Amino acid sequence: MSTFKAPKGTYDLTPPDSAKYLAVREALAAPLKNSGYGYIETPGFEDVALFSRGVGESTDIVTKEMYTLTTKGGSQLALRPEGTASVLRAALEANLHKLGNLPVKLWYSGSYYRYERPQKGRYRHFSQVGAEAIGAEDPALDAELIILADQAYRTLGLRNFRILLNSLGDKECRPVYRDALQGFLRELDLDEETRRRIEINPLRVLDDKRSEVQKQLVGAPVLRDYLCDACKAYHEEVRDLLSAAGVAYEDDEKLVRGLDYYTRTTFEFVHDGLGSQSAVGGGGRYDGLSEMIGGPALPSVGWALGVDRTVLALEAEGVELELPATTSVFAVPLGEEARRVLFGVVTQLRRDGVAADFAYGNRGLKGAMKSANRSGARFTVVAGERDLAEGVVQLKDMESGEQTAVPLPEIAGTIRECLAR
Ligand code: HAM
């Protein structure tokens, strides 16, 4: 160990576990690539104001969890706590919304940073795969995203997750509800901080986990009763499309997300094997965000799935991913001459697209065969002085243990044939 450790709330991905993370990332993105979403990458940091305006001044993310810094040039930056505001900023900056047909559909994958209290499933550096569909108001788009996330999780083999669905209303009906809720909450027996929250973001009070608060919330006005006809019809259509696609969901009128930009559809994927950090993914519609960050009206919808928590969910369900072996052929030279010859064979195999590795460091036959075993290679190629004198190398099938002498000029071709079988 060195003097240093990974910072609190972070962890390193190292082999062999790191292969699982890569596979999960791939699997989460696969349905998007197949559904018209184009890849977008944005910087790891942005102007602080993008998030305080976009995510919301009163959210925990902005008030408590942002890593902010002042550059030598005096700019106020923040490490990105989420992807939606950045992706929309980038889409507007590149005028993607003017180039072709709407919606602009984008997917991304990367690291995000939140100064949270670390615990299992909650980290200060974590990884998301996300999707944003910008510039269209169409219930089929909301449904598409939920269906694609469901497909991604199922393809990975996850089963014990549930989809929670809600509508938060729009700029017509939400303010009316907000007033009614505030009226109700102000009458309750609550602490100072919660009282302040009533005035800034009363919907978040509904999300309070404490039982003494939950007890008092019985009989609170529910948003569903306040939704305007347009929001109601929109929500019904999303629900119908999900049902028609065979995607089961639960209506959860208490689902309030931790970001302020949401309107209408909101949803969360929760996994029952994860304890308190149960949300493996979440998202919703954000029809007003573009205008909040100085852009034109562009109703949009998206989600982000947590890679770290998806891996934990797979472990909780005991799902083993089928990861392809990283090395197909391992070469073990005995002596200087064999080293040069087999290094040439390995180089050739790699150029032919065969995953091959080599016993470096002259550790002798025993050590080298250990490495060959550990590599998971299907075949080992061994050669010593006597083999070379006869113009052959030994090809060993690591599954059957069978060993055959193959003429040196034929070895690459023979291996390709054996692997194709
Ligand atoms: P979010 O719910 O804040 O939404 O994060 C999405 C997912 O990221 C969570 O469900 C969780 O799996 C993972 N996640 C969040 N924080 C942490 C953490 N501290 N440690 C580990 N995993 C974490 C958003 O970020 C929105 N931008 C989603 C969205 C996209 N809405 C519309 N478009």
Residues whose N, C-alpha, C, O or C-beta is under 5 A from the ligand:
A	BS01	HAM	E82 G83 T84 R114 E116 G121 R122 Y123 F126 Q128 A131 A279 V280 G281 G282 G283 G284 G302 W303 A304 L305 G306 D308 R309
